[in-house]
């Protein structure tokens, strides 16, 4: 059971209502993470602004691969559920998403492996080896690298919010 109940639109603070309407329009439904964050409109606004910013610059396949990897490492079933769907839509396969450990890295190309390493290291140690960064920089520019770092950071943030508030899937 969630520690904080998600808010319905009519229960939300006035500052959260336009954000919740936008989320429902974007995703076709209200998501419990955002409906729970609606208790604190400034936090909801910040998360949605970062999330919207992640949609620019970085190819969706890399963004979703990194987000899903972080969510898997953190055992966040909520984020894994939604970002698995997004990763499939971005072009990753079921087999790839089921096999994201070191034994199955041959399912990924060199760029995807670099993104996985980046997400793994940033999630597990809050640091990334310079050799991994150099691999990523062979195919991502600085702006894209910033977006990749932000995607992994947002995944870790939402994973911890989900765990800290025991947010449930609808």
C-alpha positions in Angstrom: 0.0 0.0 0.0 1.3 3.5 -0.9 2.4 5.7 1.9 0.8 8.7 0.2 -2.3 8.4 -1.9 -2.2 9.6 -5.5 -4.5 12.6 -6.0 -7.3 12.8 -8.4 -7.4 15.9 -10.5 -10.2 17.5 -8.5 -8.2 16.9 -5.2 -4.9 18.3 -6.4 -3.6 21.7 -5.5 -4.4 24.4 -8.1 -0.8 24.6 -9.2 -0.7 20.8 -9.9 -3.9 20.7 -11.9 -2.6 22.0 -15.3 0.4 19.7 -15.0 -1.8 16.6 -14.3 -4.0 17.5 -17.2 -1.0 17.7 -19.5 0.4 14.4 -18.2 -3.0 12.7 -18.8 -3.1 14.1 -22.3 0.5 13.0 -23.0 0.2 9.5 -21.6 -3.5 8.9 -22.1 -3.9 8.3 -18.4 -2.9 9.6 -15.0 0.2 7.9 -13.7 0.5 7.3 -9.9 4.0 8.8 -9.7 2.9 12.1 -11.0 -0.5 12.0 -9.2 1.5 11.4 -5.9 4.0 14.2 -6.7 1.0 16.5 -7.2 0.9 16.9 -3.4 3.9 19.1 -3.9 3.4 21.2 -7.1 6.9 22.6 -7.3 8.4 19.0 -7.2 5.9 17.8 -9.8 6.7 20.8 -12.0 10.4 20.2 -11.7 10.1 16.5 -12.5 7.9 17.1 -15.5 10.2 19.9 -16.8 13.2 17.6 -16.6 11.2 14.7 -18.2 10.1 16.9 -21.0 13.7 18.1 -21.5 14.9 14.5 -21.9 12.8 14.1 -25.0 15.1 16.4 -26.9 18.6 15.7 -28.4 19.2 12.1 -27.3 17.9 9.3 -29.5 14.9 7.6 -27.7 16.6 4.2 -27.9 19.6 5.4 -25.8 17.4 7.4 -23.4 15.1 4.5 -22.7 17.9 1.9 -22.5 19.7 4.0 -19.9 16.5 4.7 -17.9 15.5 1.0 -18.0 18.9 -0.2 -17.0 19.0 2.2 -13.9 15.5 1.1 -13.0 16.5 -2.6 -13.2 19.6 -2.0 -11.1 17.4 -0.3 -8.5 14.7 -3.0 -8.6 12.1 -0.3 -9.4 9.2 -2.3 -10.8 7.1 0.8 -11.3 9.7 2.6 -13.5 10.7 -0.7 -15.2 7.1 -1.3 -16.2 6.7 2.0 -18.0 10.2 2.4 -19.4 10.1 -1.2 -20.7 7.1 -0.2 -22.8 8.9 3.0 -23.9 12.1 1.1 -24.7 10.2 -1.4 -26.9 8.5 1.5 -28.7 12.0 3.1 -29.2 13.2 0.0 -31.0 14.8 -2.3 -28.4 13.7 -5.9 -28.4 12.1 -8.0 -25.7 15.2 -10.3 -25.8 17.5 -7.3 -25.2 15.4 -6.0 -22.3 15.3 -9.5 -20.7 19.1 -9.9 -21.1 20.8 -6.7 -19.8 23.5 -8.5 -17.8 27.1 -9.0 -18.8 26.4 -12.5 -20.2 24.1 -11.2 -22.9 25.9 -8.0 -24.1 26.3 -9.5 -27.6 22.7 -8.6 -28.1 23.6 -4.9 -28.1 25.7 -3.0 -30.5 28.8 -1.1 -29.4 26.9 2.2 -28.8 24.2 0.5 -26.8 26.8 -1.3 -24.7 28.5 2.0 -23.9 25.1 3.5 -22.8 24.5 0.5 -20.6 28.0 0.9 -19.0 27.4 4.6 -18.5 24.0 4.0 -16.8 25.3 1.1 -14.8 28.3 3.0 -13.4 26.4 6.2 -12.7 23.6 4.3 -10.9 25.8 2.0 -8.9 28.7 4.3 -7.9 27.4 7.8 -8.8 30.5 8.1 -10.9 31.5 7.1 -14.5 35.0 6.0 -15.6 36.6 8.4 -18.1 37.1 5.5 -20.5 33.3 4.9 -20.6 32.7 8.6 -21.1 35.1 8.6 -24.0 33.3 5.6 -25.6 30.0 7.5 -25.3 31.5 10.7 -26.7 32.4 8.9 -29.9 28.7 9.0 -30.9 27.1 11.6 -28.6 27.9 15.3 -28.5 28.1 17.3 -25.3 24.5 18.2 -25.3 23.4 14.6 -25.8 25.8 13.5 -23.0 24.2 16.0 -20.6 20.8 14.5 -21.6 22.1 11.0 -21.0 23.4 11.9 -17.5 20.1 13.7 -16.7 18.1 10.6 -17.9 20.1 8.3 -15.6 19.8 10.8 -12.8 16.0 11.2 -13.2 15.7 7.4 -13.3 17.5 7.2 -10.0 15.4 10.0 -8.6 12.1 8.5 -9.6 13.2 5.0 -8.5 13.9 6.4 -5.0 10.6 8.4 -4.9 8.7 5.3 -5.9 10.5 3.2 -3.2 10.3 5.9 -0.6 6.6 6.4 -1.0 5.7 2.8 -2.1 4.0 4.1 -5.2 2.0 1.3 -6.9 1.2 0.6 -10.5 -2.5 1.4 -11.3 
